[in-house]
Structure formats: C-alpha cells, structure tokens
C-alpha cells in the first residue's frame, strides 16, 4: 500500500542482479496494491501452482 514494499522489492531485484541470490532460489513476492483485491490475487496465484490439493497423510496425522 502506497509503495510500502518498494524498498524490499528493489533490494530483492538488486540482490538477484548482483548474483547474490541464485535464480533458482529467487522468490517472486505477490504484491497487491488494492487491499480489496488481496484474497482474489492469492486465489489466482494458488490456482496456478502445480501442488497437491490434498495434504500428505503423514503430516495430517501429526496434526
């Protein structure tokens, strides 16, 4: 909101550009400027990830 995360995003870009963060380890933060759009953005981002939709049974059993 109002550029709050801009310095952090610039730092991540700089670190990647300087080779401090390997491209395989680089994260792409989800930045949403409009608070009302946050949940929708998370749902869209989550639906595009190739991950299991059900938990691993051994982890579930521990819960």
DRENDO-1510 file (C-alpha; in Angstrom, 1 decimal, always signed):
<recs>
REC; n; res; u; v; w
REC; 1; UNK; +0.0; +0.0; +0.0 .
REC; 2; UNK; +1.4; +3.3; -1.1 .
REC; 3; UNK; +4.7; +1.8; -2.0 .
REC; 4; UNK; +5.4; +0.3; +1.4 .
REC; 5; UNK; +7.2; -2.8; +0.0 .
REC; 6; UNK; +9.0; -0.9; -2.8 .
REC; 7; UNK; +12.4; -0.8; -1.0 .
REC; 8; UNK; +12.2; -4.5; -0.2 .
REC; 9; UNK; +11.3; -5.4; -3.8 .
REC; 10; UNK; +14.2; -3.2; -5.0 .
REC; 11; UNK; +16.6; -4.9; -2.6 .
REC; 12; UNK; +15.5; -8.4; -3.9 .
REC; 13; UNK; +15.9; -7.2; -7.5 .
REC; 14; UNK; +19.4; -5.8; -6.7 .
REC; 15; UNK; +20.5; -8.9; -4.9 .
REC; 16; UNK; +19.4; -11.0; -7.9 .
REC; 17; UNK; +21.1; -8.7; -10.4 .
REC; 18; UNK; +24.3; -8.9; -8.4 .
REC; 19; UNK; +24.2; -12.7; -8.3 .
REC; 20; UNK; +23.8; -12.8; -4.5 .
REC; 21; UNK; +20.5; -14.7; -4.9 .
REC; 22; UNK; +20.7; -17.6; -7.4 .
REC; 23; UNK; +17.8; -17.6; -9.9 .
REC; 24; UNK; +16.7; -21.0; -8.7 .
REC; 25; UNK; +16.2; -19.6; -5.1 .
REC; 26; UNK; +14.7; -16.3; -6.1 .
REC; 27; UNK; +11.1; -15.7; -4.9 .
REC; 28; UNK; +8.5; -13.7; -6.7 .
REC; 29; UNK; +6.5; -11.9; -4.0 .
REC; 30; UNK; +2.9; -11.4; -4.6 .
REC; 31; UNK; +2.3; -7.6; -4.3 .
REC; 32; UNK; -1.2; -6.3; -4.4 .
REC; 33; UNK; -1.8; -2.5; -4.2 .
REC; 34; UNK; -5.5; -2.7; -3.5 .
REC; 35; UNK; -6.5; -4.3; -0.2 .
REC; 36; UNK; -9.8; -5.5; -1.5 .
REC; 37; UNK; -8.0; -7.5; -4.2 .
REC; 38; UNK; -5.7; -9.4; -1.9 .
REC; 39; UNK; -7.8; -12.6; -1.4 .
REC; 40; UNK; -8.6; -12.8; -5.1 .
REC; 41; UNK; -4.9; -12.4; -6.0 .
REC; 42; UNK; -4.0; -15.2; -3.6 .
REC; 43; UNK; -6.6; -17.5; -5.0 .
REC; 44; UNK; -5.4; -16.8; -8.6 .
REC; 45; UNK; -1.8; -17.3; -7.6 .
REC; 46; UNK; -2.6; -20.5; -5.7 .
REC; 47; UNK; -4.6; -22.0; -8.6 .
REC; 48; UNK; -1.6; -21.6; -11.0 .
REC; 49; UNK; +0.8; -23.5; -8.7 .
REC; 50; UNK; +1.4; -27.2; -9.5 .
REC; 51; UNK; +0.9; -28.5; -6.0 .
REC; 52; UNK; -1.2; -31.3; -4.5 .
REC; 53; UNK; -4.6; -30.2; -3.4 .
REC; 54; UNK; -4.7; -32.7; -0.6 .
REC; 55; UNK; -2.3; -32.9; +2.3 .
REC; 56; UNK; +0.3; -35.6; +2.9 .
REC; 57; UNK; -1.3; -38.1; +5.2 .
REC; 58; UNK; +1.7; -38.4; +7.5 .
REC; 59; UNK; +1.6; -34.6; +8.1 .
REC; 60; UNK; -2.2; -34.7; +8.6 .
REC; 61; UNK; -1.9; -37.5; +11.1 .
REC; 62; UNK; +0.5; -35.4; +13.2 .
REC; 63; UNK; -2.0; -32.6; +13.4 .
</recs>
